[in-house]
Amino acid sequence: IHSPQTTYRRNCLQAIPNRETMTSATKVKRTRDPLSPKPILDRTILLNSLKSRGIVLKNGQLDLFYQLLHRSGYPPLHEFVGELRGEGAANTIDGDENSSLSANGSVASSSINVINQNKNPILTKNSISSRPGRLPQLPKAFLDFLYDVSCQCDTRDNETKFVSLTSKVQMHQTSADGTTTKIAVELQDGHVVESVLMRHEGRATLCVSSQVGCAMGCTFCATGTMGIRGNLCSGEILEQLVHASKILLLSHEVKGRLWESQVSELEIDFGYKDKNFLRIKCDERSDVTDATKPRTNSRKKIQKEKRMDLIRNVVFMGMGEPLNNYSNVLIACRAMIDRRTWNLAHNRVTVSTVGVVSRMRDLTRDLPEVNLALSLHAPNQAMREKIVPSAKGTPIKSLIEAL
């Protein structure tokens, strides 16, 4: 004989359909899945795959590949490789004295020039990448490898496949004043990390994430309450720059088109085509919104406005403790300051840490060019330990010595 309480409990459980399914559906994913497919922007993963195939590249050849991929705006990898192999440029190159492949099986400069002439959806301030002259050649074995691993056949195992971008923008939202854009980037295993694009005083700064969650447990930080769920590889960190650059360029082009439409109206109204004069008239018109209104006709401010279509600064102040993902952050930083691709100034890349002393020393030794920012969060050690649990093992004195 069951007690009334037992009978009531059994009836309640039976009234809940698919109880196990509901529990598993609401369960939070605590770990990361293996990368499948793999990001082509992760230099370490790509080099390991090349090594397993017995393919050895000469100095500068892999850098050339990344340079061309960057200038092409990171299209689907199989399309980009087809261009490198001369398939997409056959009509342009056919009949020319320079073939797409040289006699030794390398990509000739004619095929490279076709790629460079394509419209680039990501702007670059890199003058070196557009400098004329003979470029290093990519070996045929490397191109065949890229074609094989970028094949889009349904039967191919994703574990051996590479793609240009493994993540996607889940959503992005811009503030009312147009200065800040929050970007939610969905990784291939379903986790979401956040980036923030900030426009201020003629420059654009991107705040990137380095981990999914964080192990430091800071009481004031929303990410700290998640716990650590995994590291981002260097390719996934760099993909945040790709997504943000495209969003930044799109917003800049939309703003430009709105201004041009207003200029066309003013040309009809005033019959005068001087752009500085039209900028003044745009300022005087009441129907021109602040979001699309050119600031002034001063040369200095116009130059600042033009610089807003490029990411000039990167700060590792998003999700995660960067120095707990040291190797991937180090590789990503080196790619950011590489003159062939992002070409950021060394002092425009900042790694922020809550205080991992050993890695702070490593970073100053391995990459002294970039900035290191320390987040103390409190004026004394006792108060700091209350809000930053990891601070118990790192006295402020040791942090000062590490700096």
KAMOTA-V366750 format. One record per helix or strand of 3 or more residues. SS is the DSSP state (@ for helix, = for strand). FROM is the first residue (numbers start at 1). LEN is the number of residues. If there is no record, write none. Layout:
SS,FROM,LEN
SS,FROM,LEN
This chain:
@,4,11
@,19,7
@,43,10
@,61,11
@,77,8
@,90,4
@,109,9
@,128,3
@,140,10
@,158,3
=,168,7
=,180,7
=,192,9
=,203,5
=,211,3
@,224,3
=,228,4
@,234,37
@,275,10
@,299,9
=,311,6
@,322,15
@,346,3
=,349,5
@,357,10
=,371,4
@,381,7
@,389,5
@,396,7
